[in-house]
Amino acid sequence: MDIIELNNENVSEYESVLEPDISESIGRMFYRGIAAVGEDNSPAGAMVWEYKNMEDEADTDAEIYLINSEGGDALASLLSEFDSQIKGSEVTMSFLELEDISEEEKKGLKDDGFEIKEGESRDIELTVEDVKSLMALKKKLGDNVVGLDELMELQFMQGVTNCLFKGKKGLVEDLEYLEKDWFDETASSCVITDGKVSGMFLIHRFSSGVLMPVLFHASGPDSKIDLLSMIAFSARRAVENYPSDTRIVIRRHNAMVKALAAKLFAGRTGREAISGCRG
């Protein structure tokens, strides 16, 4: 079973074993993808992961976003190549949370040293209709809250630099390498204080149309108010510009987001998922 390294040029050839919302990230700074192919060069499986903290002082981790195979030789070859690559990158811990995984893939991960368990997904799924109520968090918005589409490129770069200086990257490990138009400029919002970007609520729109908040930070003197203002502004923009059934995924990746999600969307829970970790 041969292993092919995925890149921007060849990723379309392996669509049958990939998911569009995951494969669109192939080519980003810390993303890696591999595909297993049979003797006839037909795709037999794929894996996609992202390196975490690769340019920071913290230990490097690897998060697996996709593992999909026919099992057997394909699965074994994918896991073997993954292990080889992360060893070369001095990865300390590997982990995953997946909702779609076969019994054979779970066994393969266990055999490869992963501790596997079932539980609630960190993701909760909403629709634009569900966020209408958030517009009332701030009934009157100041002129300092603007859409990302109103920011000049230099202002955007300054805002990103401010977030990185504060150690805030949200879900985007490669924040400093992403262009402004990678984010949904319609629904994303920012706060301007004394002519500078002091708050950013950045949202990505996947190729499927799903919206996902990926960065939420404010550092100005009124940061708590600014956070609420950005939520209200972005909710209004989403309601005004997208169908009511447009999906929104909130990833509860830290304590702050968990607490905020519990407050704003009380009673909402994630679907069943398989999580795994290997030190």
C-alpha positions in Angstrom: 0.0 0.0 0.0 1.6 3.3 -1.1 1.2 6.6 0.9 0.8 9.9 -1.0 1.5 13.3 0.6 -1.5 15.5 0.0 -1.0 19.1 -1.2 -3.0 21.8 -3.0 -2.3 20.3 -6.4 -3.4 16.7 -5.8 -6.0 16.9 -3.0 -8.9 16.9 -5.5 -7.8 13.4 -6.7 -8.6 12.0 -3.2 -12.1 13.6 -2.6 -13.6 10.1 -2.2 -11.8 9.5 1.0 -11.8 13.1 2.3 -14.3 15.5 3.7 -14.5 18.9 1.9 -14.6 21.0 5.1 -11.4 19.3 6.3 -9.6 18.9 2.9 -9.9 22.6 2.3 -7.2 23.2 4.9 -4.6 21.1 3.1 -1.8 23.5 2.3 -2.2 25.6 5.4 1.0 26.1 7.5 0.6 23.4 10.1 -1.9 21.0 8.4 -0.7 17.7 7.0 -2.6 15.1 5.0 -1.8 11.7 3.6 -3.6 9.2 1.4 -3.3 5.4 1.0 -3.6 4.1 -2.5 -3.9 0.6 -3.8 -2.0 -1.1 -6.7 -4.4 0.5 -9.2 -3.7 3.9 -7.6 -7.3 4.1 -6.4 -7.7 5.9 -3.0 -8.1 3.5 -0.1 -8.0 5.9 2.8 -6.7 9.2 4.2 -5.6 11.0 7.4 -5.5 14.7 8.1 -4.0 16.3 11.2 -2.7 19.6 12.5 0.4 20.4 14.5 -0.2 22.5 17.6 2.4 24.8 19.3 4.9 24.1 16.6 6.4 27.6 16.7 5.8 28.2 20.4 7.8 27.2 23.4 5.2 24.7 24.5 5.4 21.0 23.5 4.2 20.2 20.0 1.0 18.2 19.8 -0.9 16.7 16.8 -4.7 16.8 16.5 -6.2 14.2 14.1 -9.2 15.7 12.2 -9.9 12.8 9.9 -9.1 9.1 9.6 -10.9 7.2 6.9 -9.9 3.9 5.4 -11.1 0.6 4.1 -9.3 -1.0 7.0 -6.6 -3.7 6.7 -3.4 -2.6 4.9 -4.7 0.9 4.2 -5.3 1.7 7.9 -2.1 0.1 9.0 -0.1 2.1 6.4 -1.8 5.4 7.3 -1.1 5.0 11.0 2.5 3.9 10.4 3.1 7.0 8.2 1.4 9.2 10.7 3.6 7.8 13.5 6.7 8.3 11.4 5.9 12.0 10.6 5.0 13.1 14.1 8.1 11.4 15.5 10.1 13.5 13.1 8.3 16.6 14.3 9.0 15.7 18.0 5.3 15.5 18.9 4.7 15.0 22.6 1.0 14.1 22.4 -1.5 13.1 19.8 -5.3 13.4 20.2 -8.5 13.3 18.3 -12.3 13.8 18.6 -14.3 12.3 15.7 -18.0 11.6 15.3 -17.6 9.3 12.2 -15.3 6.5 12.8 -15.6 2.7 12.2 -15.0 -0.1 14.7 -12.0 -1.2 12.8 -10.5 2.3 12.9 -11.1 2.5 16.6 -9.3 -0.9 17.1 -6.5 0.3 14.9 -6.0 3.4 17.0 -6.1 1.4 20.2 -3.5 -1.0 18.8 -1.4 2.1 17.9 -1.4 3.2 21.6 -4.4 5.5 21.7 -6.7 5.5 24.7 -10.2 5.6 23.2 -13.4 6.6 24.9 -16.9 7.7 24.0 -18.6 10.9 25.2 -20.2 14.2 24.2 -18.7 16.2 21.4 -17.1 19.5 22.2 -19.0 20.9 19.2 -22.6 22.1 19.5 -24.6 22.7 16.3 -26.9 25.7 15.9 -28.5 27.5 13.0 -28.8 31.2 12.2 -32.3 31.0 13.5 -30.9 30.0 16.9 -28.7 33.1 17.2 -31.4 35.7 16.5 -31.9 36.2 20.3 -28.2 37.2 20.6 -28.9 40.4 18.8 -30.6 41.7 22.0 -27.4 41.3 24.0 -26.6 44.9 22.9 -29.6 46.7 21.5 -27.6 49.8 20.7 -24.2 49.3 19.2 -21.6 52.0 19.1 -19.8 53.1 16.0 -16.7 51.4 17.3 -18.1 47.9 16.4 -17.6 47.2 12.7 -17.7 44.3 10.3 -14.5 42.7 9.1 -15.4 43.9 5.6 -15.0 47.5 6.9 -11.4 47.0 8.0 -8.5 48.0 5.9 -5.8 45.3 5.4 -3.4 47.1 7.6 -5.9 47.4 10.4 -6.6 43.7 10.1 -2.9 42.9 10.4 -2.6 45.1 13.4 -5.6 43.4 15.1 -4.0 40.0 14.4 -0.7 41.1 15.8 -2.5 42.4 19.0 -4.1 39.0 19.5 -0.8 37.1 19.0 0.9 39.5 21.4 -1.7 38.6 24.0 -1.2 34.9 23.2 -4.7 34.5 21.6 -5.0 32.3 18.5 -8.4 30.7 19.2 -8.8 27.7 16.9 -6.5 29.0 14.2 -3.0 27.8 15.0 -1.7 29.6 11.8 -3.4 32.9 12.6 -0.5 35.0 11.5 -0.4 33.3 8.1 -4.0 33.6 7.1 -5.3 36.2 4.7 -8.2 38.5 5.7 -10.5 36.9 3.2 -10.0 33.4 4.8 -12.4 34.7 7.4 -16.1 35.4 6.6 -15.9 39.1 6.2 -19.7 39.5 6.4 -20.3 37.9 9.8 -17.0 38.6 11.5 -16.7 41.7 13.6 -14.1 43.9 15.3 -13.9 46.7 17.9 -11.9 49.8 17.2 -10.5 51.7 20.2 -8.5 54.9 19.6 -8.1 54.1 16.0 -6.7 50.6 16.6 -8.3 47.1 16.6 -8.8 46.1 20.2 -11.2 43.2 19.7 -11.8 40.5 17.1 -14.6 38.0 16.6 -13.5 36.1 13.6 -15.7 33.5 11.9 -14.8 31.1 9.1 -17.2 29.9 6.5 -16.4 26.4 5.3 -16.9 25.3 1.7 -20.1 23.5 2.8 -21.5 26.9 4.1 -21.1 26.0 7.8 -20.1 29.0 9.9 -17.6 28.5 12.8 -16.3 31.1 15.2 -12.5 30.6 15.4 -11.3 33.6 17.4 -12.9 35.7 20.1 -10.8 38.2 22.0 -11.0 41.8 23.2 -8.3 43.7 25.1 -9.6 47.3 25.4 -10.6 49.0 28.6 -14.2 47.9 28.1 -13.4 44.4 26.9 -16.4 42.6 28.5 -18.8 45.1 26.8 -16.9 44.8 23.6 -17.2 41.0 23.6 -21.0 41.2 24.0 -21.1 43.9 21.3 -19.3 41.8 18.8 -21.6 38.8 19.4 -24.7 41.0 18.9 -23.2 42.6 15.8 -22.2 39.3 14.2 -25.5 37.7 15.1 -27.3 40.6 13.3 -25.0 40.3 10.3 -25.6 36.5 10.1 -29.4 36.9 10.3 -29.4 39.6 7.7 -27.2 37.8 5.2 -27.7 34.0 5.6 -30.6 31.7 5.4 -32.2 30.9 8.7 -31.2 27.2 8.4 -27.5 27.9 7.9 -25.5 25.7 10.3 -23.3 27.2 12.9 -20.8 25.1 14.9 -19.5 26.3 18.2 -16.4 24.4 19.4 -16.1 24.5 23.1 -12.3 24.3 23.2 -11.6 26.0 26.5 -13.2 26.9 29.8 -14.2 30.4 28.7 -16.0 29.2 25.6 -17.7 26.3 27.5 -19.0 28.8 30.1 -20.2 31.3 27.5 -21.9 28.6 25.4 -23.7 27.2 28.5 -25.0 30.7 29.3 -26.0 31.7 25.8 -27.3 28.3 24.6 -28.5 26.6 27.8 -29.4 23.0 27.4 -27.6 22.5 24.1 -25.4 19.5 24.0 -23.0 17.9 21.5 -23.5 14.7 19.7 -21.9 11.4 20.6 -18.2 11.4 19.7 -15.1 9.2 20.0 -12.1 10.9 21.6 -8.6 9.5 21.9 -5.3 10.5 23.3 -1.7 9.1 23.2 1.2 10.6 25.1 
